[in-house]
Amino acid sequence: MRRPLIAGNWKMYKTPSEAEKFAQELKSIDIYKERDILVCVPFPAILSVSRVLSGTSILVGAQNMYPAKEGAYTGEVSPLMIKDSGASFVICGHSERRQIFKETDDFIAEKVKAALDYEITPILCVGETLQENEAGETFSVIERQLRTGLKFLSGNTIEKIVIAYEPVWAIGTGKNATPQQAQDVHRFIRKLIEQNYGQSASCIRILYGGSVKPENIDILMAEADIDGALVGGASLKIESFSRIVGFQRI
Ligand code: PGA
């Protein structure tokens, strides 16, 4: 009943011309009626990638934004700007934003709210660090990130968001969580949302991210609460991304 979503996160890779070329190649990948495909591209490429992909079912997203309509925020990009360029999704609170740019749970909550205010789907990222994982704090960290990150949301808006569980120790390391580890956290997330927002929890898509590749996508997608993937490195090459998009049901 939940439509799978495979999202690429290009991070700070591909110039606008490389991105446009890649978008042309993306047009050749197999489209599955019952799956959503999304590419979250760098700001300068949103417009050209959206133009190339218009008329296809491949969706375009941003990787970040500032939670205000406009204003004196030198160097920042607003929800209105990304939307007008063709983005319908935005990643909020990626661990690289949390760690490198010191984004807090409260600031991320503002981004989630701003995205919804502009009818952009936020992908709220949560995930524990290696240290937190080893200290047995995984569930408490996820709970804190979710409670604060979703604090402005009401019962009706919760259905419009996507959550991505990305254990920080699995991002870009080649070490993915086992399907069972990921499933346990995804189930925990869904239960937490259910406690706070009731039945809406059953329609929310929860993606797994962290070293997703052609070799592990099928077993991850076989888990009951894994509704898709947020893919970094493996989304940069057409061969690996199209294989992930075309995951097999096992
Ligand atoms: P990775 O990145 O697939 O390269 O581990 C995932 C992410 O950061 O979203």
Boltz pocket constraint, residues with backbone or C-beta under 6 A from the ligand:
constraints:
  - pocket:
      binder: B
      contacts: [[A, 9], [A, 166], [A, 170], [A, 171], [A, 172], [A, 173], [A, 174], [A, 209], [A, 210], [A, 211], [A, 212], [A, 230], [A, 231], [A, 232], [A, 233], [A, 234]]
      max_distance: 6.0
